[in-house]
Every structure is written in structure tokens, then in C-alpha cells.
Amino acid sequence: MKGVSIASVAAVVLCSGCAPHAWTRADLDGRVICDEQRMQQVERSARLDGAETHWVNCPQATIRVVSNDH
């Protein structure tokens, strides 16, 4: 029982130091992600038609970072 609690405390201490990554423009610009809007449109259309949707690969979108610097 004592070994389990020490391991639990160690895991909490190790994970507590993890801070969320601060994204930069270079990290995000041009990154390819799943296009959630397109996926929702396809799934909504399938529901209306009484069909099922099984995703193998998601439709992709590219993130473009727009700067507000003037």
C-alpha cells in the first residue's frame, strides 16, 4: 500500500510541471488538420439521407495564421 501511494505522489509531481505549450505563428501556419466543419456537413447530410458515415481519413484543411500587425 505504501509503494502505491509513493508512486502516485511521484506521478502527480512529474505531471504537475507540464505546462500547456504556447503556440507560435511558425507552429500553426501551414499545419494540416481535420476539417471539422466539412466532417459535420457530411455527417448531417448522411443522417438526412438515412446513411451511415465511417471515417477512414478525414477531409483536411490547412491553417493559415493571419497577423493583425499593421
CHARMM internal coordinates of N, CA and C (Angstrom, degrees):
IC EDIT
DIST 1 N 1 CA 1.4543
DIST 1 CA 1 C 1.5178
ANGL 1 N 1 CA 1 C 110.39
DIST 1 C 2 N 1.3490
ANGL 1 CA 1 C 2 N 116.62
DIHE 1 N 1 CA 1 C 2 N -39.49
DIST 2 N 2 CA 1.4564
ANGL 1 C 2 N 2 CA 120.20
DIHE 1 CA 1 C 2 N 2 CA -179.12
DIST 2 CA 2 C 1.5298
ANGL 2 N 2 CA 2 C 110.81
DIHE 1 C 2 N 2 CA 2 C -67.23
DIST 2 C 3 N 1.3226
ANGL 2 CA 2 C 3 N 117.51
DIHE 2 N 2 CA 2 C 3 N -35.30
DIST 3 N 3 CA 1.4598
ANGL 2 C 3 N 3 CA 121.99
DIHE 2 CA 2 C 3 N 3 CA 178.69
DIST 3 CA 3 C 1.5233
ANGL 3 N 3 CA 3 C 112.30
DIHE 2 C 3 N 3 CA 3 C -65.04
DIST 3 C 4 N 1.3219
ANGL 3 CA 3 C 4 N 116.16
DIHE 3 N 3 CA 3 C 4 N -37.12
DIST 4 N 4 CA 1.4594
ANGL 3 C 4 N 4 CA 120.57
DIHE 3 CA 3 C 4 N 4 CA 179.57
DIST 4 CA 4 C 1.5208
ANGL 4 N 4 CA 4 C 110.33
DIHE 3 C 4 N 4 CA 4 C -67.21
DIST 4 C 5 N 1.3228
ANGL 4 CA 4 C 5 N 117.74
DIHE 4 N 4 CA 4 C 5 N -41.86
DIST 5 N 5 CA 1.4564
ANGL 4 C 5 N 5 CA 119.70
DIHE 4 CA 4 C 5 N 5 CA -177.96
DIST 5 CA 5 C 1.5316
ANGL 5 N 5 CA 5 C 111.43
DIHE 4 C 5 N 5 CA 5 C -69.15
DIST 5 C 6 N 1.3243
ANGL 5 CA 5 C 6 N 117.88
DIHE 5 N 5 CA 5 C 6 N -35.26
DIST 6 N 6 CA 1.4672
ANGL 5 C 6 N 6 CA 120.70
DIHE 5 CA 5 C 6 N 6 CA 177.60
DIST 6 CA 6 C 1.5242
ANGL 6 N 6 CA 6 C 109.72
DIHE 5 C 6 N 6 CA 6 C -66.72
DIST 6 C 7 N 1.3245
ANGL 6 CA 6 C 7 N 117.09
DIHE 6 N 6 CA 6 C 7 N -41.53
DIST 7 N 7 CA 1.4585
ANGL 6 C 7 N 7 CA 120.64
DIHE 6 CA 6 C 7 N 7 CA 178.40
DIST 7 CA 7 C 1.5308
ANGL 7 N 7 CA 7 C 110.49
DIHE 6 C 7 N 7 CA 7 C -64.98
DIST 7 C 8 N 1.3046
ANGL 7 CA 7 C 8 N 117.00
DIHE 7 N 7 CA 7 C 8 N -39.15
DIST 8 N 8 CA 1.4629
ANGL 7 C 8 N 8 CA 120.70
DIHE 7 CA 7 C 8 N 8 CA 178.71
DIST 8 CA 8 C 1.5150
ANGL 8 N 8 CA 8 C 110.98
DIHE 7 C 8 N 8 CA 8 C -64.25
DIST 8 C 9 N 1.3178
ANGL 8 CA 8 C 9 N 116.76
DIHE 8 N 8 CA 8 C 9 N -43.95
DIST 9 N 9 CA 1.4660
ANGL 8 C 9 N 9 CA 120.97
DIHE 8 CA 8 C 9 N 9 CA 179.05
DIST 9 CA 9 C 1.5241
ANGL 9 N 9 CA 9 C 110.19
DIHE 8 C 9 N 9 CA 9 C -63.84
DIST 9 C 10 N 1.3158
ANGL 9 CA 9 C 10 N 117.01
DIHE 9 N 9 CA 9 C 10 N -41.52
DIST 10 N 10 CA 1.4611
ANGL 9 C 10 N 10 CA 120.88
DIHE 9 CA 9 C 10 N 10 CA 179.33
DIST 10 CA 10 C 1.5286
ANGL 10 N 10 CA 10 C 110.81
DIHE 9 C 10 N 10 CA 10 C -63.02
DIST 10 C 11 N 1.3298
ANGL 10 CA 10 C 11 N 117.45
DIHE 10 N 10 CA 10 C 11 N -41.59
DIST 11 N 11 CA 1.4592
ANGL 10 C 11 N 11 CA 121.16
DIHE 10 CA 10 C 11 N 11 CA 179.20
DIST 11 CA 11 C 1.5248
ANGL 11 N 11 CA 11 C 111.03
DIHE 10 C 11 N 11 CA 11 C -64.55
DIST 11 C 12 N 1.3209
ANGL 11 CA 11 C 12 N 117.27
DIHE 11 N 11 CA 11 C 12 N -41.57
DIST 12 N 12 CA 1.4612
ANGL 11 C 12 N 12 CA 121.07
DIHE 11 CA 11 C 12 N 12 CA 179.21
DIST 12 CA 12 C 1.5209
ANGL 12 N 12 CA 12 C 110.28
DIHE 11 C 12 N 12 CA 12 C -64.63
DIST 12 C 13 N 1.3210
ANGL 12 CA 12 C 13 N 117.14
DIHE 12 N 12 CA 12 C 13 N -42.62
DIST 13 N 13 CA 1.4690
ANGL 12 C 13 N 13 CA 121.05
DIHE 12 CA 12 C 13 N 13 CA -179.97
DIST 13 CA 13 C 1.5273
ANGL 13 N 13 CA 13 C 110.26
DIHE 12 C 13 N 13 CA 13 C -63.81
DIST 13 C 14 N 1.3219
ANGL 13 CA 13 C 14 N 117.66
DIHE 13 N 13 CA 13 C 14 N -42.69
DIST 14 N 14 CA 1.4580
ANGL 13 C 14 N 14 CA 120.72
DIHE 13 CA 13 C 14 N 14 CA -179.57
DIST 14 CA 14 C 1.5233
ANGL 14 N 14 CA 14 C 111.91
DIHE 13 C 14 N 14 CA 14 C -66.53
DIST 14 C 15 N 1.3236
ANGL 14 CA 14 C 15 N 117.04
DIHE 14 N 14 CA 14 C 15 N -39.29
DIST 15 N 15 CA 1.4679
ANGL 14 C 15 N 15 CA 120.59
DIHE 14 CA 14 C 15 N 15 CA -178.39
DIST 15 CA 15 C 1.5209
ANGL 15 N 15 CA 15 C 112.61
DIHE 14 C 15 N 15 CA 15 C -78.17
DIST 15 C 16 N 1.3096
ANGL 15 CA 15 C 16 N 118.06
DIHE 15 N 15 CA 15 C 16 N -23.87
DIST 16 N 16 CA 1.4663
ANGL 15 C 16 N 16 CA 120.02
DIHE 15 CA 15 C 16 N 16 CA -177.24
DIST 16 CA 16 C 1.5249
ANGL 16 N 16 CA 16 C 111.44
DIHE 15 C 16 N 16 CA 16 C -69.83
DIST 16 C 17 N 1.3044
ANGL 16 CA 16 C 17 N 118.14
DIHE 16 N 16 CA 16 C 17 N -20.86
DIST 17 N 17 CA 1.4543
ANGL 16 C 17 N 17 CA 121.09
DIHE 16 CA 16 C 17 N 17 CA 179.31
DIST 17 CA 17 C 1.5180
ANGL 17 N 17 CA 17 C 113.33
DIHE 16 C 17 N 17 CA 17 C -81.99
DIST 17 C 18 N 1.3222
ANGL 17 CA 17 C 18 N 117.86
DIHE 17 N 17 CA 17 C 18 N -6.41
DIST 18 N 18 CA 1.4619
ANGL 17 C 18 N 18 CA 121.27
DIHE 17 CA 17 C 18 N 18 CA -178.94
DIST 18 CA 18 C 1.5232
ANGL 18 N 18 CA 18 C 109.86
DIHE 17 C 18 N 18 CA 18 C -81.36
DIST 18 C 19 N 1.3115
ANGL 18 CA 18 C 19 N 116.68
DIHE 18 N 18 CA 18 C 19 N 116.56
DIST 19 N 19 CA 1.4599
ANGL 18 C 19 N 19 CA 121.47
DIHE 18 CA 18 C 19 N 19 CA 177.29
DIST 19 CA 19 C 1.5252
ANGL 19 N 19 CA 19 C 108.20
DIHE 18 C 19 N 19 CA 19 C -104.20
DIST 19 C 20 N 1.3256
ANGL 19 CA 19 C 20 N 117.30
DIHE 19 N 19 CA 19 C 20 N 152.08
DIST 20 N 20 CA 1.4609
ANGL 19 C 20 N 20 CA 118.79
DIHE 19 CA 19 C 20 N 20 CA 177.39
DIST 20 CA 20 C 1.5275
ANGL 20 N 20 CA 20 C 110.65
DIHE 19 C 20 N 20 CA 20 C -62.93
DIST 20 C 21 N 1.3095
ANGL 20 CA 20 C 21 N 114.78
DIHE 20 N 20 CA 20 C 21 N 143.61
DIST 21 N 21 CA 1.4637
ANGL 20 C 21 N 21 CA 121.10
DIHE 20 CA 20 C 21 N 21 CA -178.27
DIST 21 CA 21 C 1.5294
ANGL 21 N 21 CA 21 C 109.42
DIHE 20 C 21 N 21 CA 21 C -72.41
DIST 21 C 22 N 1.3039
ANGL 21 CA 21 C 22 N 117.78
DIHE 21 N 21 CA 21 C 22 N 130.24
DIST 22 N 22 CA 1.4608
ANGL 21 C 22 N 22 CA 121.90
DIHE 21 CA 21 C 22 N 22 CA 175.55
DIST 22 CA 22 C 1.5274
ANGL 22 N 22 CA 22 C 108.44
DIHE 21 C 22 N 22 CA 22 C -82.91
DIST 22 C 23 N 1.3261
ANGL 22 CA 22 C 23 N 117.15
DIHE 22 N 22 CA 22 C 23 N 112.64
DIST 23 N 23 CA 1.4511
ANGL 22 C 23 N 23 CA 121.63
DIHE 22 CA 22 C 23 N 23 CA -177.22
DIST 23 CA 23 C 1.5250
ANGL 23 N 23 CA 23 C 110.23
DIHE 22 C 23 N 23 CA 23 C -73.44
DIST 23 C 24 N 1.3007
ANGL 23 CA 23 C 24 N 116.18
DIHE 23 N 23 CA 23 C 24 N 142.76
DIST 24 N 24 CA 1.4573
ANGL 23 C 24 N 24 CA 121.97
DIHE 23 CA 23 C 24 N 24 CA 174.77
DIST 24 CA 24 C 1.5157
ANGL 24 N 24 CA 24 C 108.46
DIHE 23 C 24 N 24 CA 24 C -111.86
DIST 24 C 25 N 1.3229
ANGL 24 CA 24 C 25 N 116.26
DIHE 24 N 24 CA 24 C 25 N 168.25
DIST 25 N 25 CA 1.4575
ANGL 24 C 25 N 25 CA 120.62
DIHE 24 CA 24 C 25 N 25 CA 178.18
DIST 25 CA 25 C 1.5209
ANGL 25 N 25 CA 25 C 110.73
DIHE 24 C 25 N 25 CA 25 C -59.17
DIST 25 C 26 N 1.3262
ANGL 25 CA 25 C 26 N 116.43
DIHE 25 N 25 CA 25 C 26 N -40.89
DIST 26 N 26 CA 1.4652
ANGL 25 C 26 N 26 CA 120.77
DIHE 25 CA 25 C 26 N 26 CA -179.78
DIST 26 CA 26 C 1.5296
ANGL 26 N 26 CA 26 C 111.40
DIHE 25 C 26 N 26 CA 26 C -63.80
DIST 26 C 27 N 1.3336
ANGL 26 CA 26 C 27 N 117.51
DIHE 26 N 26 CA 26 C 27 N -32.60
DIST 27 N 27 CA 1.4616
ANGL 26 C 27 N 27 CA 121.14
DIHE 26 CA 26 C 27 N 27 CA 179.09
DIST 27 CA 27 C 1.5294
ANGL 27 N 27 CA 27 C 111.80
DIHE 26 C 27 N 27 CA 27 C -68.30
DIST 27 C 28 N 1.3358
ANGL 27 CA 27 C 28 N 116.83
DIHE 27 N 27 CA 27 C 28 N -36.56
DIST 28 N 28 CA 1.4571
ANGL 27 C 28 N 28 CA 120.52
DIHE 27 CA 27 C 28 N 28 CA -171.20
DIST 28 CA 28 C 1.5197
ANGL 28 N 28 CA 28 C 114.84
DIHE 27 C 28 N 28 CA 28 C -98.36
DIST 28 C 29 N 1.3311
ANGL 28 CA 28 C 29 N 118.53
DIHE 28 N 28 CA 28 C 29 N -34.33
DIST 29 N 29 CA 1.4597
ANGL 28 C 29 N 29 CA 120.87
DIHE 28 CA 28 C 29 N 29 CA -174.06
DIST 29 CA 29 C 1.5265
ANGL 29 N 29 CA 29 C 110.86
DIHE 28 C 29 N 29 CA 29 C -64.06
DIST 29 C 30 N 1.3162
ANGL 29 CA 29 C 30 N 115.96
DIHE 29 N 29 CA 29 C 30 N 123.02
DIST 30 N 30 CA 1.4501
ANGL 29 C 30 N 30 CA 121.38
DIHE 29 CA 29 C 30 N 30 CA 178.78
DIST 30 CA 30 C 1.5164
ANGL 30 N 30 CA 30 C 114.03
DIHE 29 C 30 N 30 CA 30 C 86.94
DIST 30 C 31 N 1.3188
ANGL 30 CA 30 C 31 N 117.68
DIHE 30 N 30 CA 30 C 31 N 0.54
DIST 31 N 31 CA 1.4620
ANGL 30 C 31 N 31 CA 121.20
DIHE 30 CA 30 C 31 N 31 CA -180.00
DIST 31 CA 31 C 1.5268
ANGL 31 N 31 CA 31 C 110.02
DIHE 30 C 31 N 31 CA 31 C -70.69
DIST 31 C 32 N 1.3106
ANGL 31 CA 31 C 32 N 117.20
DIHE 31 N 31 CA 31 C 32 N 136.43
DIST 32 N 32 CA 1.4605
ANGL 31 C 32 N 32 CA 122.37
DIHE 31 CA 31 C 32 N 32 CA -179.66
DIST 32 CA 32 C 1.5251
ANGL 32 N 32 CA 32 C 108.46
DIHE 31 C 32 N 32 CA 32 C -96.98
DIST 32 C 33 N 1.3352
ANGL 32 CA 32 C 33 N 115.62
DIHE 32 N 32 CA 32 C 33 N 127.52
DIST 33 N 33 CA 1.4617
ANGL 32 C 33 N 33 CA 122.28
DIHE 32 CA 32 C 33 N 33 CA -179.56
DIST 33 CA 33 C 1.5218
ANGL 33 N 33 CA 33 C 109.42
DIHE 32 C 33 N 33 CA 33 C -132.66
DIST 33 C 34 N 1.3194
ANGL 33 CA 33 C 34 N 116.50
DIHE 33 N 33 CA 33 C 34 N 170.38
DIST 34 N 34 CA 1.4618
ANGL 33 C 34 N 34 CA 120.49
DIHE 33 CA 33 C 34 N 34 CA 174.27
DIST 34 CA 34 C 1.5307
ANGL 34 N 34 CA 34 C 108.47
DIHE 33 C 34 N 34 CA 34 C -71.30
DIST 34 C 35 N 1.3162
ANGL 34 CA 34 C 35 N 116.48
DIHE 34 N 34 CA 34 C 35 N 135.19
DIST 35 N 35 CA 1.4637
ANGL 34 C 35 N 35 CA 122.58
DIHE 34 CA 34 C 35 N 35 CA 179.23
DIST 35 CA 35 C 1.5341
ANGL 35 N 35 CA 35 C 108.12
DIHE 34 C 35 N 35 CA 35 C -83.83
DIST 35 C 36 N 1.3289
ANGL 35 CA 35 C 36 N 115.90
DIHE 35 N 35 CA 35 C 36 N 93.57
DIST 36 N 36 CA 1.4645
ANGL 35 C 36 N 36 CA 120.87
DIHE 35 CA 35 C 36 N 36 CA -174.39
DIST 36 CA 36 C 1.5217
ANGL 36 N 36 CA 36 C 112.45
DIHE 35 C 36 N 36 CA 36 C -65.05
DIST 36 C 37 N 1.3337
ANGL 36 CA 36 C 37 N 117.53
DIHE 36 N 36 CA 36 C 37 N -35.00
DIST 37 N 37 CA 1.4672
ANGL 36 C 37 N 37 CA 119.74
DIHE 36 CA 36 C 37 N 37 CA 178.18
DIST 37 CA 37 C 1.5233
ANGL 37 N 37 CA 37 C 111.02
DIHE 36 C 37 N 37 CA 37 C -62.47
DIST 37 C 38 N 1.3138
ANGL 37 CA 37 C 38 N 116.43
DIHE 37 N 37 CA 37 C 38 N -45.16
DIST 38 N 38 CA 1.4698
ANGL 37 C 38 N 38 CA 120.42
DIHE 37 CA 37 C 38 N 38 CA 179.43
DIST 38 CA 38 C 1.5237
ANGL 38 N 38 CA 38 C 110.83
DIHE 37 C 38 N 38 CA 38 C -64.60
DIST 38 C 39 N 1.3360
ANGL 38 CA 38 C 39 N 116.95
DIHE 38 N 38 CA 38 C 39 N -39.40
DIST 39 N 39 CA 1.4577
ANGL 38 C 39 N 39 CA 120.66
DIHE 38 CA 38 C 39 N 39 CA 178.76
DIST 39 CA 39 C 1.5284
ANGL 39 N 39 CA 39 C 110.72
DIHE 38 C 39 N 39 CA 39 C -63.05
DIST 39 C 40 N 1.3223
ANGL 39 CA 39 C 40 N 117.42
DIHE 39 N 39 CA 39 C 40 N -41.62
DIST 40 N 40 CA 1.4640
ANGL 39 C 40 N 40 CA 121.08
DIHE 39 CA 39 C 40 N 40 CA 178.40
DIST 40 CA 40 C 1.5258
ANGL 40 N 40 CA 40 C 111.22
DIHE 39 C 40 N 40 CA 40 C -64.89
DIST 40 C 41 N 1.3392
ANGL 40 CA 40 C 41 N 117.31
DIHE 40 N 40 CA 40 C 41 N -39.47
DIST 41 N 41 CA 1.4615
ANGL 40 C 41 N 41 CA 120.71
DIHE 40 CA 40 C 41 N 41 CA 177.67
DIST 41 CA 41 C 1.5239
ANGL 41 N 41 CA 41 C 111.16
DIHE 40 C 41 N 41 CA 41 C -62.19
DIST 41 C 42 N 1.3257
ANGL 41 CA 41 C 42 N 116.67
DIHE 41 N 41 CA 41 C 42 N -44.86
DIST 42 N 42 CA 1.4625
ANGL 41 C 42 N 42 CA 120.95
DIHE 41 CA 41 C 42 N 42 CA -179.83
DIST 42 CA 42 C 1.5258
ANGL 42 N 42 CA 42 C 110.57
DIHE 41 C 42 N 42 CA 42 C -64.22
DIST 42 C 43 N 1.3359
ANGL 42 CA 42 C 43 N 117.21
DIHE 42 N 42 CA 42 C 43 N -43.79
DIST 43 N 43 CA 1.4641
ANGL 42 C 43 N 43 CA 120.32
DIHE 42 CA 42 C 43 N 43 CA -179.64
DIST 43 CA 43 C 1.5265
ANGL 43 N 43 CA 43 C 111.64
DIHE 42 C 43 N 43 CA 43 C -67.06
DIST 43 C 44 N 1.3279
ANGL 43 CA 43 C 44 N 117.65
DIHE 43 N 43 CA 43 C 44 N -38.70
DIST 44 N 44 CA 1.4664
ANGL 43 C 44 N 44 CA 120.78
DIHE 43 CA 43 C 44 N 44 CA 177.86
DIST 44 CA 44 C 1.5267
ANGL 44 N 44 CA 44 C 110.10
DIHE 43 C 44 N 44 CA 44 C -64.50
DIST 44 C 45 N 1.3237
ANGL 44 CA 44 C 45 N 116.66
DIHE 44 N 44 CA 44 C 45 N -42.94
DIST 45 N 45 CA 1.4594
ANGL 44 C 45 N 45 CA 121.16
DIHE 44 CA 44 C 45 N 45 CA 178.51
DIST 45 CA 45 C 1.5289
ANGL 45 N 45 CA 45 C 110.97
DIHE 44 C 45 N 45 CA 45 C -63.19
DIST 45 C 46 N 1.3198
ANGL 45 CA 45 C 46 N 116.77
DIHE 45 N 45 CA 45 C 46 N -40.85
DIST 46 N 46 CA 1.4705
ANGL 45 C 46 N 46 CA 120.85
DIHE 45 CA 45 C 46 N 46 CA 179.02
DIST 46 CA 46 C 1.5282
ANGL 46 N 46 CA 46 C 110.68
DIHE 45 C 46 N 46 CA 46 C -64.40
DIST 46 C 47 N 1.3345
ANGL 46 CA 46 C 47 N 117.53
DIHE 46 N 46 CA 46 C 47 N -41.38
DIST 47 N 47 CA 1.4697
ANGL 46 C 47 N 47 CA 119.98
DIHE 46 CA 46 C 47 N 47 CA 177.72
DIST 47 CA 47 C 1.5224
ANGL 47 N 47 CA 47 C 111.30
DIHE 46 C 47 N 47 CA 47 C -61.54
DIST 47 C 48 N 1.3287
ANGL 47 CA 47 C 48 N 116.17
DIHE 47 N 47 CA 47 C 48 N -42.33
DIST 48 N 48 CA 1.4682
ANGL 47 C 48 N 48 CA 119.97
DIHE 47 CA 47 C 48 N 48 CA 179.54
DIST 48 CA 48 C 1.5214
ANGL 48 N 48 CA 48 C 111.39
DIHE 47 C 48 N 48 CA 48 C -63.88
DIST 48 C 49 N 1.3289
ANGL 48 CA 48 C 49 N 117.41
DIHE 48 N 48 CA 48 C 49 N -33.17
DIST 49 N 49 CA 1.4658
ANGL 48 C 49 N 49 CA 122.00
DIHE 48 CA 48 C 49 N 49 CA 179.81
DIST 49 CA 49 C 1.5269
ANGL 49 N 49 CA 49 C 112.57
DIHE 48 C 49 N 49 CA 49 C -87.41
DIST 49 C 50 N 1.3316
ANGL 49 CA 49 C 50 N 117.54
DIHE 49 N 49 CA 49 C 50 N -3.63
DIST 50 N 50 CA 1.4556
ANGL 49 C 50 N 50 CA 121.24
DIHE 49 CA 49 C 50 N 50 CA -178.72
DIST 50 CA 50 C 1.5179
ANGL 50 N 50 CA 50 C 112.87
DIHE 49 C 50 N 50 CA 50 C 74.73
DIST 50 C 51 N 1.3287
ANGL 50 CA 50 C 51 N 116.55
DIHE 50 N 50 CA 50 C 51 N 25.36
DIST 51 N 51 CA 1.4647
ANGL 50 C 51 N 51 CA 121.17
DIHE 50 CA 50 C 51 N 51 CA -178.40
DIST 51 CA 51 C 1.5304
ANGL 51 N 51 CA 51 C 109.98
DIHE 50 C 51 N 51 CA 51 C -106.25
DIST 51 C 52 N 1.3158
ANGL 51 CA 51 C 52 N 115.38
DIHE 51 N 51 CA 51 C 52 N 165.85
DIST 52 N 52 CA 1.4623
ANGL 51 C 52 N 52 CA 121.36
DIHE 51 CA 51 C 52 N 52 CA 176.82
DIST 52 CA 52 C 1.5183
ANGL 52 N 52 CA 52 C 109.34
DIHE 51 C 52 N 52 CA 52 C -106.56
DIST 52 C 53 N 1.3251
ANGL 52 CA 52 C 53 N 115.35
DIHE 52 N 52 CA 52 C 53 N 148.64
DIST 53 N 53 CA 1.4567
ANGL 52 C 53 N 53 CA 120.97
DIHE 52 CA 52 C 53 N 53 CA 177.02
DIST 53 CA 53 C 1.5183
ANGL 53 N 53 CA 53 C 108.87
DIHE 52 C 53 N 53 CA 53 C -115.57
DIST 53 C 54 N 1.3237
ANGL 53 CA 53 C 54 N 116.46
DIHE 53 N 53 CA 53 C 54 N 126.42
DIST 54 N 54 CA 1.4637
ANGL 53 C 54 N 54 CA 121.92
DIHE 53 CA 53 C 54 N 54 CA 175.61
DIST 54 CA 54 C 1.5236
ANGL 54 N 54 CA 54 C 106.86
DIHE 53 C 54 N 54 CA 54 C -124.10
DIST 54 C 55 N 1.3221
ANGL 54 CA 54 C 55 N 116.54
DIHE 54 N 54 CA 54 C 55 N 109.21
DIST 55 N 55 CA 1.4604
ANGL 54 C 55 N 55 CA 120.82
DIHE 54 CA 54 C 55 N 55 CA -176.41
DIST 55 CA 55 C 1.5264
ANGL 55 N 55 CA 55 C 110.60
DIHE 54 C 55 N 55 CA 55 C -81.83
DIST 55 C 56 N 1.3210
ANGL 55 CA 55 C 56 N 116.09
DIHE 55 N 55 CA 55 C 56 N 127.41
DIST 56 N 56 CA 1.4509
ANGL 55 C 56 N 56 CA 122.21
DIHE 55 CA 55 C 56 N 56 CA 172.12
DIST 56 CA 56 C 1.5269
ANGL 56 N 56 CA 56 C 107.84
DIHE 55 C 56 N 56 CA 56 C -101.84
DIST 56 C 57 N 1.3095
ANGL 56 CA 56 C 57 N 116.29
DIHE 56 N 56 CA 56 C 57 N -48.85
DIST 57 N 57 CA 1.4616
ANGL 56 C 57 N 57 CA 123.29
DIHE 56 CA 56 C 57 N 57 CA 173.81
DIST 57 CA 57 C 1.5272
ANGL 57 N 57 CA 57 C 107.22
DIHE 56 C 57 N 57 CA 57 C -131.09
DIST 57 C 58 N 1.3079
ANGL 57 CA 57 C 58 N 116.06
DIHE 57 N 57 CA 57 C 58 N 136.88
DIST 58 N 58 CA 1.4564
ANGL 57 C 58 N 58 CA 119.12
DIHE 57 CA 57 C 58 N 58 CA -179.55
DIST 58 CA 58 C 1.5208
ANGL 58 N 58 CA 58 C 110.83
DIHE 57 C 58 N 58 CA 58 C -81.67
DIST 58 C 59 N 1.3569
ANGL 58 CA 58 C 59 N 116.68
DIHE 58 N 58 CA 58 C 59 N 150.81
DIST 59 N 59 CA 1.4637
ANGL 58 C 59 N 59 CA 118.12
DIHE 58 CA 58 C 59 N 59 CA 171.44
DIST 59 CA 59 C 1.5248
ANGL 59 N 59 CA 59 C 108.31
DIHE 58 C 59 N 59 CA 59 C -63.76
DIST 59 C 60 N 1.3117
ANGL 59 CA 59 C 60 N 117.03
DIHE 59 N 59 CA 59 C 60 N 142.27
DIST 60 N 60 CA 1.4579
ANGL 59 C 60 N 60 CA 118.91
DIHE 59 CA 59 C 60 N 60 CA -172.74
DIST 60 CA 60 C 1.5195
ANGL 60 N 60 CA 60 C 112.66
DIHE 59 C 60 N 60 CA 60 C -108.67
DIST 60 C 61 N 1.3233
ANGL 60 CA 60 C 61 N 114.34
DIHE 60 N 60 CA 60 C 61 N 149.75
DIST 61 N 61 CA 1.4559
ANGL 60 C 61 N 61 CA 122.71
DIHE 60 CA 60 C 61 N 61 CA 175.26
DIST 61 CA 61 C 1.5199
ANGL 61 N 61 CA 61 C 107.62
DIHE 60 C 61 N 61 CA 61 C -131.21
DIST 61 C 62 N 1.3090
ANGL 61 CA 61 C 62 N 116.04
DIHE 61 N 61 CA 61 C 62 N 153.35
DIST 62 N 62 CA 1.4629
ANGL 61 C 62 N 62 CA 121.53
DIHE 61 CA 61 C 62 N 62 CA 178.70
DIST 62 CA 62 C 1.5177
ANGL 62 N 62 CA 62 C 109.22
DIHE 61 C 62 N 62 CA 62 C -109.33
DIST 62 C 63 N 1.3085
ANGL 62 CA 62 C 63 N 116.02
DIHE 62 N 62 CA 62 C 63 N 127.78
DIST 63 N 63 CA 1.4657
ANGL 62 C 63 N 63 CA 120.83
DIHE 62 CA 62 C 63 N 63 CA 178.13
DIST 63 CA 63 C 1.5181
ANGL 63 N 63 CA 63 C 108.85
DIHE 62 C 63 N 63 CA 63 C -77.47
DIST 63 C 64 N 1.3151
ANGL 63 CA 63 C 64 N 116.37
DIHE 63 N 63 CA 63 C 64 N 130.60
DIST 64 N 64 CA 1.4580
ANGL 63 C 64 N 64 CA 122.29
DIHE 63 CA 63 C 64 N 64 CA 173.69
DIST 64 CA 64 C 1.5224
ANGL 64 N 64 CA 64 C 107.50
DIHE 63 C 64 N 64 CA 64 C -121.26
DIST 64 C 65 N 1.3176
ANGL 64 CA 64 C 65 N 115.79
DIHE 64 N 64 CA 64 C 65 N 120.80
DIST 65 N 65 CA 1.4599
ANGL 64 C 65 N 65 CA 121.51
DIHE 64 CA 64 C 65 N 65 CA -178.53
DIST 65 CA 65 C 1.5264
ANGL 65 N 65 CA 65 C 107.79
DIHE 64 C 65 N 65 CA 65 C -85.27
DIST 65 C 66 N 1.3303
ANGL 65 CA 65 C 66 N 115.39
DIHE 65 N 65 CA 65 C 66 N 125.27
DIST 66 N 66 CA 1.4567
ANGL 65 C 66 N 66 CA 121.59
DIHE 65 CA 65 C 66 N 66 CA 177.97
DIST 66 CA 66 C 1.5221
ANGL 66 N 66 CA 66 C 107.72
DIHE 65 C 66 N 66 CA 66 C -104.00
DIST 66 C 67 N 1.3193
ANGL 66 CA 66 C 67 N 115.44
DIHE 66 N 66 CA 66 C 67 N 125.92
DIST 67 N 67 CA 1.4542
ANGL 66 C 67 N 67 CA 120.72
DIHE 66 CA 66 C 67 N 67 CA -178.56
DIST 67 CA 67 C 1.5238
ANGL 67 N 67 CA 67 C 110.21
DIHE 66 C 67 N 67 CA 67 C -89.55
DIST 67 C 68 N 1.3275
ANGL 67 CA 67 C 68 N 116.95
DIHE 67 N 67 CA 67 C 68 N 140.18
DIST 68 N 68 CA 1.4629
ANGL 67 C 68 N 68 CA 122.05
DIHE 67 CA 67 C 68 N 68 CA 177.23
DIST 68 CA 68 C 1.5224
ANGL 68 N 68 CA 68 C 111.28
DIHE 67 C 68 N 68 CA 68 C -94.96
DIST 68 C 69 N 1.3253
ANGL 68 CA 68 C 69 N 116.95
DIHE 68 N 68 CA 68 C 69 N 10.69
DIST 69 N 69 CA 1.4578
ANGL 68 C 69 N 69 CA 120.37
DIHE 68 CA 68 C 69 N 69 CA 178.26
DIST 69 CA 69 C 1.5186
ANGL 69 N 69 CA 69 C 109.75
DIHE 68 C 69 N 69 CA 69 C -70.54
DIST 69 C 70 N 1.3159
ANGL 69 CA 69 C 70 N 117.07
DIHE 69 N 69 CA 69 C 70 N 132.11
DIST 70 N 70 CA 1.4638
ANGL 69 C 70 N 70 CA 120.70
DIHE 69 CA 69 C 70 N 70 CA 179.72
DIST 70 CA 70 C 1.4969
ANGL 70 N 70 CA 70 C 110.62
DIHE 69 C 70 N 70 CA 70 C -107.47
END
COOR INIT
IC SEED 1 N 1 CA 1 C
IC BUILD
